[in-house]
Amino acid sequence: MDYEIIIKDGRIIDGTGNPWYSGEIGIKDGKIVEISPKIKSDAKKVIDARGLIICPGFIDIHSHTDYILPGSRGQECTLYQGVTTAVVGMCGEGMAPIPEGREEDFLKLISKIDPNLSQFEFPYHTFAEYLNYNEKKRNSANLVFFVGYGNLQWAAGQGGENRPANPEQIQKMKGYLREAMEAGAFGMSTGLIYAPQVFAKTDEIIELAKVVAEYNGLYFSHIRGEGATVLKAVGEVIEIVEKSGCVGGQIAHHKISGKPYWGTSKETLSLIEEANERGISITCDQYPYNRGMAGLMTALPPWVREGKNEDILNRIRKPENQERIRTEVKEGIKGWENWIRDESFHNFFISTVTHDKWKDIISKNITEITKIKGFSDDFDTFFNLLIDNELNVMTTIQSMGEEDIQRIMTSRYQMVGTDGSGVPASFSAGAFHPRFFGTYPRILGKYVRKEKVLTLEQAIRKMTSFPAQRLGLQDRGLIREGNWADIVIFDPEKVIDKATYEQPYQLPEGIPYVFVNGVIVVESGKKNRKSPGRVIRRPK
């Protein structure tokens, strides 16, 4: 046989943004070998794509799949969407490096994100060992790694303290960062609303980003504020990229949070445009929903979140601190993204808890929960949720306006990312964000087919070649002869998301085939047991 697989009679959208064309694709040894109007050669398997779209596999430019990999490598919920490559180590948080002797501290840190990780036994310490560990595992999709700034802080001994890193700690962080970049990391990420990263000064981040620049790496950031301080926060990303010399900067899951600030996307996008005109490469990613997702403890003032979990819980338990928190939420703190004041408790919907007494309130908002549980007010509910669940509470936050969502979506600098994790299709831990299951089909079904906010070609470019270009991947993200055969086949008339905030664990419709490195991993809408994914290292 000439080919392992031939895809026949489909409409090819190649990822460039150009209009579709009729064509057939021959695949062999994991690569696209031939693209032609009609392929006359034979193949072991022939797929009839009549009436369907053939496009490159989707590159999830902002993913937290690394947190699920210790327990599950199937990546089902994202593969069913068409994601063939996940970019991980986002928001300044990841799974490496882990210096010897610091394992217990890291377990406590990451268990705030996923309690299941509290039992993980680290079989690595350096970033190189971490990448090698992942290469030896069976991965269903490809993985691209960034190193998290928060990990560097903990590894260097700064921990969760509210103070600048001293010169010795800066040098240690640089050492860990160089090791990660040499191992194949694509850059460094920050999550500047999360403790301890919230305490980091801009100059400190620039100093670290200069190391990233030495390796032609990227700086990705969950910016310091997405509401009242969003313009200053976008400006900080631009400053860090400009002064460090990084190849480029990426604003993570760009949004405008809080009704008082809706419309500010006009100005944030202007800042991005102006930076690019000055030769500073700044882009952003986005998921197509009006709610974000974060740990409930992130709504606390920064001083409360300093230190370890026990320190934070001890502060929350004290009545005088609770009163101070109430006052500071009401009056505000300069530079602090005040979620409770800006969004109000009725827009905080509880996704996950760990204590059985709270499991009956999943998917309800805090104001509803106050009435159900009989607490004196919403702050009382807020404090008790955090204390009883030892801070392990995830929430979705209704904060965004549709006008901003669409304005950012249509920007030439926007690409698509889930900000989710490749959890198993049978996952049922609380009410996670529907973006885990529906990001890409939602754009293709709602914003392309139904509302015509984007053309099909524009949307696919934002899902494929644009993120590939951002990462410097020359052999993925386009339907091209010689490229890796990461391919999605979908029905443009049927593709749609099914996941909701109340019932998020619902697979999308209309995506019958997904290929990773020339291997079919989703066939006739069903995932198989094949795991052809690779660890992709930064091109040198």
KOLMAR-756210 format. One line per 10 residues: number of its first residue (from 1); their letters; for each residue y, x, z of C-alpha. Coordinates in Angstrom, 2 decimals, m for minus. Layout:
<recs>
NUM	A	Y X Z  ...
</recs>
This chain:
<recs>
1	MDYEIIIKDG	0.00 0.00 0.00  3.52 1.23 m0.86  5.14 m0.39 2.19  4.13 m1.58 5.61  6.44 m4.60 5.37  8.45 m6.26 2.62  11.03 m8.93 3.45  11.44 m11.15 0.40  13.99 m13.62 m0.97  16.55 m13.44 1.82
11	RIIDGTGNPW	20.32 m13.29 1.94  21.34 m9.85 3.18  24.45 m9.41 5.30  24.54 m5.64 5.58  26.87 m5.26 8.59  29.91 m3.90 6.74  31.74 m7.23 6.78  31.16 m7.68 3.05  29.80 m10.99 1.67  26.05 m11.60 1.62
21	YSGEIGIKDG	23.89 m10.80 m1.39  20.35 m11.71 m2.43  17.81 m9.01 m1.89  14.48 m7.74 m0.63  13.76 m4.91 1.80  10.83 m2.48 1.87  10.00 m0.86 5.24  7.83 2.18 5.93  7.55 4.64 8.84  10.18 2.75 10.79
31	KIVEISPKIK	12.86 3.10 8.11  14.42 0.97 5.38  13.05 2.64 2.26  14.12 0.26 m0.51  16.67 m2.51 m0.99  16.45 m4.30 m4.32  16.94 m7.74 m5.86  13.17 m7.79 m6.42  10.65 m5.32 m5.01  7.53 m5.08 m7.18
41	SDAKKVIDAR	5.53 m2.85 m4.83  2.79 m3.99 m2.47  2.88 m4.21 1.33  0.50 m4.81 4.21  2.71 m7.68 5.34  5.15 m9.83 3.37  7.76 m12.01 5.09  9.29 m14.91 3.19  12.99 m15.05 4.19  13.97 m17.84 1.80
51	GLIICPGFID	16.98 m19.71 3.22  17.39 m17.12 5.98  19.86 m14.33 6.71  18.68 m10.71 6.99  21.04 m8.48 8.96  21.01 m5.33 11.11  19.73 m5.59 14.66  22.41 m6.41 17.20  23.73 m3.55 19.34  24.58 m4.80 22.83
61	IHSHTDYILP	27.52 m2.52 23.53  27.74 m3.58 27.20  24.45 m4.21 28.99  23.07 m3.90 32.51  19.44 m3.84 31.36  18.93 m0.53 33.20  18.70 m2.44 36.49  15.76 m4.53 35.27  13.78 m1.65 33.71  12.06 m0.51 36.94
71	GSRGQECTLY	10.34 m3.89 37.14  10.22 m5.09 33.54  10.65 m3.35 30.19  10.07 m6.33 27.91  13.78 m7.13 27.47  12.71 m10.60 26.37  15.91 m12.58 26.88  17.97 m10.18 24.81  15.32 m9.51 22.15  15.08 m13.25 21.48
81	QGVTTAVVGM	18.83 m13.09 20.76  18.33 m10.29 18.25  19.40 m7.34 20.41  17.59 m4.22 19.22  19.68 m1.62 21.09  21.12 m1.94 24.62  23.91 0.29 25.91  23.46 0.80 29.65  25.10 2.58 32.59  28.08 0.27 32.39
91	CGEGMAPIPE	30.84 m0.61 34.89  30.53 2.78 36.55  27.09 1.92 37.91  23.66 3.10 36.83  20.37 4.54 37.98  21.14 8.28 37.81  21.86 10.94 38.88  20.14 10.68 42.29  20.38 13.98 44.23  17.41 14.86 46.40
101	GREEDFLKLI	17.87 13.55 49.93  20.27 10.79 48.82  17.64 8.28 47.66  18.05 5.95 50.64  21.82 5.73 50.15  21.36 4.87 46.48  18.76 2.23 47.26  21.22 0.49 49.59  23.92 0.78 46.94  21.93 m0.68 44.05
111	SKIDPNLSQF	20.22 m3.33 46.20  23.64 m5.02 46.38  23.26 m5.54 42.63  19.56 m6.42 42.62  17.70 m6.79 45.96  14.41 m6.11 44.15  15.51 m2.51 43.61  15.41 m1.82 47.36  11.73 m0.83 47.00  12.16 1.42 43.96
121	EFPYHTFAEY	10.79 4.95 44.36  12.82 7.37 42.27  10.59 9.60 40.08  13.63 11.64 38.95  16.86 13.17 40.26  18.88 14.61 37.37  20.16 12.64 34.39  17.89 14.64 32.06  14.88 13.70 34.19  16.07 10.08 34.11
131	LNYNEKKRNS	16.21 10.03 30.29  12.82 11.76 30.04  11.38 9.20 32.47  12.62 6.36 30.27  11.29 8.05 27.11  7.80 8.11 28.60  7.91 4.37 29.32  7.21 1.63 26.80  10.53 0.07 25.81  10.76 m3.02 23.64
141	ANLVFFVGYG	14.26 m2.16 22.38  16.30 1.01 22.01  18.39 2.32 24.91  21.73 4.18 24.90  22.87 5.68 28.22  26.24 6.25 29.87  26.73 7.87 33.27  28.54 5.79 35.90  31.58 7.10 37.74  30.39 5.38 40.92
151	NLQWAAGQGG	27.13 7.33 40.70  29.08 10.57 40.43  31.12 9.65 43.52  28.01 9.03 45.60  26.17 12.06 44.23  29.08 14.37 45.08  29.31 13.10 48.66  32.48 11.04 48.42  30.47 7.89 49.10  32.28 4.65 49.74
161	ENRPANPEQI	35.28 6.13 51.51  38.85 5.14 50.70  40.27 8.59 50.04  40.76 10.97 47.12  37.90 13.28 46.26  38.53 16.79 47.55  38.43 19.78 45.14  34.82 20.60 46.05  33.71 17.03 45.34  35.60 17.00 42.03
171	QKMKGYLREA	33.74 20.13 40.97  30.41 18.60 42.02  31.17 15.44 40.03  32.05 17.55 36.99  28.75 19.38 37.35  26.73 16.17 37.48  28.73 14.80 34.54  28.18 17.91 32.39  24.47 17.76 33.11  24.38 14.11 31.99
181	MEAGAFGMST	26.36 14.77 28.81  24.15 17.73 27.89  21.08 15.56 28.50  22.30 13.01 25.96  24.64 10.57 27.71  27.23 9.06 25.36  30.04 9.15 27.88  31.22 7.93 31.26  31.91 4.41 32.46  34.00 3.07 35.32
191	GLIYAPQVFA	34.14 m0.24 37.18  37.53 m0.06 38.83  37.33 m3.36 40.70  34.18 m2.29 42.55  34.08 m0.20 45.72  34.15 2.77 45.93  35.55 3.08 42.39  38.47 0.82 43.32  39.74 3.68 45.51  39.74 6.25 42.66
201	KTDEIIELAK	43.14 7.41 41.40  43.95 7.62 37.70  44.44 11.40 37.82  40.98 11.84 39.30  39.40 9.82 36.48  41.36 11.79 33.86  40.05 15.04 35.34  36.47 13.82 34.95  37.12 12.34 31.51  38.20 15.80 30.30
211	VVAEYNGLYF	34.57 16.85 30.74  33.50 13.86 28.63  35.96 15.03 25.95  34.30 18.47 25.84  31.21 16.72 24.47  33.04 14.32 22.12  32.09 11.52 24.48  33.51 8.06 25.16  35.21 6.45 28.14  34.16 2.84 28.86
221	SHIRGEGATV	35.88 0.86 31.61  35.66 m2.39 33.50  39.38 m2.23 34.02  41.21 m2.41 37.35  42.51 m5.93 36.82  41.95 m8.80 34.39  44.59 m11.24 35.63  47.94 m10.46 37.24  47.55 m6.71 36.65  45.76 m6.78 33.28
231	LKAVGEVIEI	48.59 m5.16 31.29  48.83 m2.25 33.70  45.01 m1.96 33.69  44.83 m1.79 29.88  47.60 0.81 29.98  45.52 2.88 32.40  42.60 3.04 29.95  44.95 4.19 27.20  46.46 6.82 29.50  43.03 8.15 30.53
241	VEKSGCVGGQ	41.85 8.46 26.93  45.11 10.03 25.75  45.44 12.60 28.54  41.73 13.53 28.65  41.21 13.85 24.90  38.16 11.57 24.83  37.02 10.45 21.39  37.83 6.87 22.35  38.01 4.23 25.02  36.35 0.86 25.39
251	IAHHKISGKP	37.67 m2.02 27.50  34.62 m3.78 28.89  34.18 m7.56 28.50  37.88 m8.02 27.81  39.24 m11.26 29.23  42.25 m12.88 30.82  41.25 m14.21 34.24  43.20 m16.87 36.09  45.02 m19.84 34.62  48.48 m18.50 35.58
261	YWGTSKETLS	47.89 m15.55 33.24  46.35 m17.32 30.24  48.00 m16.24 27.02  48.45 m12.62 28.13  45.84 m11.57 25.54  48.70 m11.51 23.02  50.17 m8.61 24.95  46.91 m6.82 25.76  45.89 m6.87 22.11  49.34 m5.57 21.16
271	LIEEANERGI	48.84 m2.66 23.57  45.48 m1.90 21.94  47.03 m2.12 18.46  49.92 0.18 19.41  47.54 2.75 20.90  45.48 2.85 17.71  48.62 3.21 15.61  49.47 6.28 17.74  46.03 7.75 17.04  44.34 6.78 20.31
281	SITCDQYPYN	41.08 4.96 19.56  40.82 1.94 21.88  38.40 m0.95 21.35  36.97 m3.75 23.46  33.93 m5.95 23.83  33.55 m9.59 24.86  31.04 m12.31 25.68  31.78 m15.89 24.48  31.98 m17.80 27.79  34.74 m19.00 30.12
291	RGMAGLMTAL	33.05 m17.70 33.27  32.54 m14.15 34.48  29.86 m12.98 36.89  30.11 m10.63 39.86  28.99 m10.09 43.40  30.79 m12.44 45.80  31.77 m9.50 48.00  34.03 m8.25 45.18  36.44 m11.05 46.14  37.11 m9.30 49.45
301	PPWVREGKNE	40.24 m7.13 49.84  39.49 m3.45 49.07  39.76 m2.24 52.69  36.90 m4.56 53.68  34.60 m3.03 51.05  34.95 0.56 52.19  31.77 2.37 53.28  28.17 1.21 53.51  26.80 m2.34 53.69  26.61 m2.23 57.49
311	DILNRIRKPE	30.28 m1.20 57.70  31.35 m4.08 55.46  29.27 m6.65 57.33  30.60 m5.47 60.68  34.16 m5.98 59.44  33.45 m9.48 58.10  31.86 m10.58 61.38  35.01 m9.91 63.41  37.23 m13.01 63.81  40.42 m10.94 63.68
321	NQERIRTEVK	39.36 m9.46 60.33  38.53 m12.89 58.96  42.02 m14.01 59.89  43.52 m10.96 58.21  41.52 m11.66 55.04  42.80 m15.25 54.98  46.38 m14.00 55.29  46.01 m11.32 52.62  44.45 m13.76 50.15  47.38 m16.11 50.70
331	EGIKGWENWI	50.10 m13.46 50.55  48.43 m10.93 48.26  48.23 m7.13 48.36  50.12 m5.06 45.82  47.83 m3.93 43.00  44.82 m5.96 44.20  43.14 m8.43 41.83  43.21 m11.46 44.15  40.35 m13.59 42.80  40.33 m16.26 45.50
341	RDESFHNFFI	44.05 m16.98 45.17  44.03 m16.82 41.37  40.81 m18.76 40.72  40.41 m20.89 43.90  37.10 m21.40 45.68  36.17 m24.41 43.57  35.75 m22.05 40.59  33.23 m19.79 42.37  29.70 m20.99 41.54  26.82 m19.40 43.48
351	STVTHDKWKD	24.16 m17.82 41.26  21.82 m15.95 43.58  21.18 m15.68 47.32  18.48 m14.01 49.41  18.37 m16.22 52.53  16.24 m19.37 52.33  18.83 m21.51 54.13  21.19 m21.15 51.16  18.78 m21.72 48.26  19.61 m25.42 48.03
361	IISKNITEIT	23.18 m24.69 46.92  22.45 m22.58 43.82  24.82 m23.39 40.90  27.23 m25.29 43.17  30.79 m24.11 43.83  32.04 m23.00 47.24  34.14 m26.13 47.79  31.09 m28.31 47.16  29.01 m26.10 49.47  31.57 m26.49 52.27
371	KIKGFSDDFD	31.04 m30.25 52.19  27.24 m29.97 51.92  26.92 m27.48 54.79  29.67 m28.97 56.95  31.74 m25.81 57.40  35.34 m26.06 58.58  36.81 m24.78 55.31  35.97 m22.75 52.20  36.75 m19.42 53.87  34.20 m20.26 56.57
381	TFFNLLIDNE	31.62 m20.90 53.84  32.62 m17.66 52.08  32.16 m15.53 55.21  28.85 m17.16 56.20  27.42 m16.75 52.70  28.13 m13.02 52.76  26.90 m12.48 56.34  23.67 m14.49 56.09  22.73 m12.92 52.75  23.80 m9.42 53.81
391	LNVMTTIQSM	26.31 m9.31 50.91  23.63 m10.02 48.27  25.30 m13.03 46.66  26.04 m13.25 42.95  28.51 m15.77 41.58  29.81 m17.01 38.24  33.58 m17.47 38.21  35.30 m19.98 35.94  38.49 m18.16 35.04  39.11 m17.93 31.29
401	GEEDIQRIMT	40.90 m20.10 28.75  39.51 m20.90 25.31  42.67 m19.79 23.51  42.38 m16.27 24.92  38.64 m16.19 24.23  39.20 m16.97 20.56  42.21 m14.68 20.21  40.25 m11.71 21.57  37.19 m12.68 19.51  39.13 m12.54 16.24
411	SRYQMVGTDG	40.82 m9.22 17.02  39.89 m6.39 14.68  39.21 m4.24 17.76  36.67 m6.60 19.38  32.89 m6.26 19.32  30.17 m8.27 21.07  28.35 m7.43 24.31  26.32 m9.56 26.71  27.33 m7.95 30.03  23.85 m9.19 30.89
421	SGVPASFSAG	20.40 m7.78 31.45  17.16 m8.01 29.48  15.30 m10.08 32.05  11.89 m11.64 31.32  11.96 m14.99 29.53  10.19 m16.49 32.55  12.82 m15.18 34.96  13.87 m17.72 37.59  15.97 m15.96 40.23  18.77 m18.37 40.96
431	AFHPRFFGTY	21.20 m19.35 38.21  22.15 m16.20 36.36  24.88 m16.28 33.72  23.76 m17.90 30.42  25.12 m14.86 28.56  21.81 m13.15 29.47  20.06 m15.57 27.08  22.67 m16.88 24.68  25.53 m14.51 23.79  24.72 m13.72 20.14
441	PRILGKYVRK	23.31 m17.11 19.03  26.28 m18.80 20.75  28.70 m16.88 18.55  26.63 m17.52 15.41  26.11 m21.21 16.17  29.27 m22.32 17.99  32.01 m19.98 16.81  30.77 m19.34 13.25  28.91 m22.44 12.05  30.53 m25.20 14.10
451	EKVLTLEQAI	34.08 m24.06 14.82  34.56 m21.52 12.00  36.51 m19.14 14.23  34.76 m16.23 12.44  32.92 m15.93 9.15  29.26 m14.99 9.33  30.01 m11.58 7.87  32.79 m10.90 10.38  30.61 m11.89 13.32  27.69 m9.72 12.22
461	RKMTSFPAQR	29.96 m6.70 11.71  31.13 m7.10 15.34  27.47 m7.18 16.46  26.16 m4.29 14.35  28.12 m1.68 12.40  31.21 m1.77 14.62  29.36 m0.90 17.85  27.28 1.65 15.89  30.50 3.25 14.68  31.93 3.25 18.21
471	LGLQDRGLIR	28.83 5.12 19.43  28.69 7.47 16.44  25.28 6.19 15.30  25.02 6.99 11.60  21.54 5.57 11.00  21.75 2.17 12.70  23.95 m0.90 12.47  23.80 m1.23 8.67  21.20 m2.43 6.18  21.02 0.82 4.23
481	EGNWADIVIF	18.22 2.79 2.62  17.24 5.57 5.00  18.45 3.77 8.13  16.16 2.74 10.96  14.74 m0.72 10.36  16.38 m2.53 13.27  16.60 m5.96 11.67  17.21 m9.59 12.62  16.22 m12.56 10.45  17.82 m15.87 11.42
491	DPEKVIDKAT	18.48 m19.36 10.12  22.27 m19.79 9.79  21.92 m23.61 9.92  19.84 m23.66 13.12  20.76 m20.64 15.23  22.23 m21.74 18.57  22.16 m20.91 22.27  20.44 m23.28 24.71  21.23 m21.60 28.05  23.65 m23.34 30.42
501	YEQPYQLPEG	25.16 m22.39 33.78  22.85 m24.86 35.54  19.75 m24.02 33.45  20.30 m20.48 32.11  16.65 m19.58 31.47  16.45 m21.21 28.06  15.75 m19.23 24.90  17.90 m19.66 21.80  16.76 m21.27 18.57  16.87 m20.17 14.97
511	IPYVFVNGVI	15.90 m16.45 15.22  12.31 m16.19 13.97  12.08 m12.40 13.41  13.36 m9.28 15.17  12.40 m5.72 14.17  12.88 m2.56 16.23  12.35 0.73 14.39  10.39 m1.05 11.66  8.06 m2.85 14.08  8.11 m6.63 14.42
521	VVESGKKNRK	8.73 m7.47 18.10  9.60 m11.16 17.65  7.54 m13.04 15.06  7.83 m16.74 14.28  10.08 m17.03 17.33  7.53 m15.47 19.73  7.74 m12.04 21.32  4.65 m9.87 21.02  3.45 m7.02 23.23  4.72 m4.19 21.02
531	SPGRVIRRPK	7.21 m1.73 22.47  8.67 0.50 19.75  12.06 1.08 21.42  13.44 4.59 21.81  15.85 6.40 24.07  18.75 7.35 21.78  20.61 10.47 22.80  24.20 11.28 21.91  24.49 12.88 18.47  25.51 16.54 18.81
</recs>
